[in-house]
Amino acid sequence: MEEGYSKYIPGYLRERYQLLGTVTFAALFSVVFLLVSIPFSNNAWFRLGNSTFFGFTALFALLSLFILIVSKVVMYKTRHLFPMTYWAYAAWCIAEIVLITVLYTVFTVTIAQPEDQSGVVIFLHALVYAFVCLGIPYLVAGMFFTIIDQNRTIRLMNMRDVVTEESTDEAPSDQKFTLFDNNGVLKLSVSSANLYYVESDDNYIKVWYDDNKGELQTYMLRCRLKTVEESFSGSDLIRCHRKFIVNMGKVKVLQKVGATYELTLDNEAIAPIPVTKTYIENVLERFKEKD
């Protein structure tokens, strides 16, 4: 599936750092909210201090945290197996909330044994609390990480101004491709004469280039390949595959292999880079421009 499809959640929402931050924030928010709301609840059996109910409270909290951790670990481990839609992500989070609500209902019916409320009523009341305790932190954490990602994208989009044409010739011979990190700090500046291609690796990119000694090097930076494509639009960098952007100035041969095409770069250490049907027209058009 090509990048940029809006029906799928951004990959960063399933990364380790974001999932750990979401669980931590949800746990802290839940503790504060429950401590404030317990006096106003008519069936809460949570207790702090030296009591039997405190033991059950601690057990419930640990089991709930265990459920969240296991759920997020599974979400993280499966991030490369399948893309997740927004609906699937929402259903996953709701399933966590419902499962913890069921756990609370079981504890309440077993421990508190309220005579004036049925299990269904307890479940519905607990569901409201669970949605507040987990739903709000999930939304806040999602917006927080989205803002971080957008800020990174804005900085990278500004790299368009950094692609300079120092040569006065019609075809500039010394373009500079400059990359910044999330904080806008300069990380890598590569001349077009040294840059070969950019490869996608989840939410990171690998920049392949020659150093001053002529040796092939790679540099990894947290960034989406789509952002690089947009930032350097109009330069010698062109998208040829879901995972690759190549420097057309380094391409020696375009050949058809079976039903697809391959690009051979002027470095024998680099394997031929595939060209998919989605991008072949753009690649062929660029070859025509070079001719």
N, C-alpha and C positions, 0 to 999 in steps of 0.2 A: 504494500500500500504506500502510495506516495506521501511525502511529508506535506503538512499544511492542511490536511483535511480536518475541518472544524468539529466533526462529530466525534473525534478521538481526543482524549485528554492529553495535555502536554506530558512528555516523558518525565519531566522533572518532578511531577507529583508522585511518581513511583520510585524515586531515588531514595537511597538510604538516609541521607541527611534530612530530607523533607519528611519522610515517614517517622523518623525518630523525633523530630521537632514537633510533629503533629500529636504524637502519642504523649509526649512530655507535657505539652501545653494543655491537652485535653485532661490529663490526670490532675494537674494543678488546678485548673479551672473547676473541675468536678468537686474536688475537695473543698475549695472555698465556697462554691455554690451550695453544697450540701450542708456545710457547717452553718451557713446563714439561714437556710430554709428548714432545717430540722425542727426548730421550735414551732413552726407553722404547719407541720405535717401531722395528720392524725393517725398515721400508721407506721411512722418511722421508728425503727428499733435500733438505729445507730447510737452508739454510746462511746464516749472517750473516758479513759481512766481505768481504774481497777474494777472490772465487772465482767460477768459472763458475756454480756452483750458486746462488750468491746472486742472480745475474741472473735465473735461471729462477724463483727464489723470489719476487723482486719482481714479475716478469711475471705469475705465477700470482695473487699477491695483488691486483694491479691489475685483472686480468680478473675475479676473483671479486667485487671491489668494484663493478666496472662492471655485472656481472650483477645485483647487489642493487639498485643505484641505478636501472637501467633498469626493473627489475621494480616497484620502489616508485613510480617516476614514472608508469608505466602504471596502477598501482592508484589513484594520486591523480587522474590525468586522467579516469579512468572512474567516479569516485565519484558523479557526477550521472547517469550513464547507466543504471546498474542497481544495486539493493541487493545486498549480498553476504551470503550465509548463513555461519554458522560453519563448516559443512563446506567451502564453497567457499574461505573464508579459510585454513583448515587445508591444503586441497589446494594452494592457491597457495604457501604457505610451504614445503610439502614439495617442490613442484616446484623451488623455488629451491635447496633442499638437494640434491636429486638432480642437478640440472644442474651445481652446483659439484663434486659428487662425481665426475661423469663427467669434468669438466675435470681434476680431480686424477688420476684414473685414466689419462687420456691422457698427462698430463705424466710420471707415474711410469713407465708402460710405455715411453715414448719416451726419457726422460732416464736414469732409474736402470737400466732394463732388467734387472729381477730375474729370475734363472733359476729360483729355487725357488718362485715364486708365479705363479699365473695371473692374468689380468686380472680374472676374476670375484672371486677372493679379495681382490685389491687393492681392488676396488670395494666389497666388503662391509665391509672394515676401514675404508676411508675414509668410508663411509656412517655408521658409528658415530661417528667423529670429527666429521663434519659436523653430525650431529644434536646433539651436545654443543655444538659451537661456535656454531651458529645457533639450535637449538631452545631451549636454556636462555635466551639473551638475549631471544628472542621472547616466551617465557612471562613472564620478569621484567618486560620493558617493557610487555607487555599488562596485567599486574597493577598496575604502577605507574600507568599512565594511567587504569586503572579506578578506583583509589583516589582519584586526583585528581578524577575526574568525580563519584564518589560524595560526596566532601567538598563539592564545589560544590553538588550536589543537596541535601545536608543543610542547607546554609546557606540555600538558596532555599526549602526546605520550611519553614524557620523563619519565613519571611516571613508565614506564616499569622497569626502573632501581631501583625504590623505592620499588617495590614488593620484599621484602627480605625474605630469608629463614634462619632464625636464628638457627633453629634446624638442627642438623646433621643427623637426621633420614631420611630414604628413603622418607617418606611422611612428609613434614614439618608441624609442629603443630602450628606455630606462625607466619603466614604471616602477613605483615603489608600493608594495603591498604591506601595510602596517596593521598590526593587530594589538588590541588592548584587552586587558582583563576586565572583570566585573567592576572594578573601581576606577576604570579609565586609565590605568597605568600601562605605559608602553611595554609590551612583552616581546614582540618580534617585528622586525622590518626586513623584508626580503625583496631584492631586486627581481624583476621579471626574468632576468637572464639566469637566475638561480632557482626560481620556483618551478616545481614540476606539477604537483597536484595537491588537492585538499581532500581528505577522506573523512567520512562521518563515522563516529564511534559512539553510538547512543547519543547523549547530549553533549558530547565533546567532538572536537575536530582534530585531525592530525595533519599538520602541514609538512609536506615532503619537499626538501630543497637541498641544494649543494652548499657546503660551507666554503670558507676561503681556501681550503686545501683541495676542493673538488670532491670531497667525500659526501655521500648521501646521508642526510640527517633528517630527523623528524621532531616536530614540536607539537605538544598537545595543549589545547586550550579549550575551556568550557564555552561552547558556543554551538548554535544550530547551523547546519549546513545551509539551510534556507536563508538565514541571515547573511551569511557570506555571499551567497548568490546575489541577493538584493543589494548588498553594500558595494560590490564590485561590478555592478551592471555596467556594460559598456567597455569594460577592460578586456584583456586577453583571457580572463578566467571565464569558463563556460561550463554549465552543468551538462553532464553526459550520462548520468546514472543517479539512482536514488542515493548512492553512497559516495559519489565522486564528482568533483569539480576539477577540470584539467586546465593547465595553461596551454592554450593553443599555440603559443610560440615555441613550445617544447615538443610538439607533436611531429613525428617524422612520417608515419604511415597510418592511413585509415583503410582497413580492409574488412571485407565481409567474411564472417565465419559462421557458416550454417545460416540460421535465420536472423542472426544479429551481427553487429559490427564490433570491431576492436580498434583501439588507438594504441599505437606503439610510440613511446617517447624516446628521446635521444639519450637514453641511459639504459644500458643493457641489464643493469641490476633491478630495473623496474619491470614487473610483469605487465603484459598488455592489459589495458583498462577497458572494460566492456562499455558499450553504448546501447542503451535500451531504446525501444521504439518510441517512448515518450519524448526523448530528446534528440533522436537522430536527425530530424529536420533542421533543428538549430545548429547541430554540428556540421551538417552538409552545407548549410548556408554560410557558415563561418569559413569553411574551406573554399567556397566560391569567392568570398570576399578577399581571401589571401591570394587567390590566383589573379 
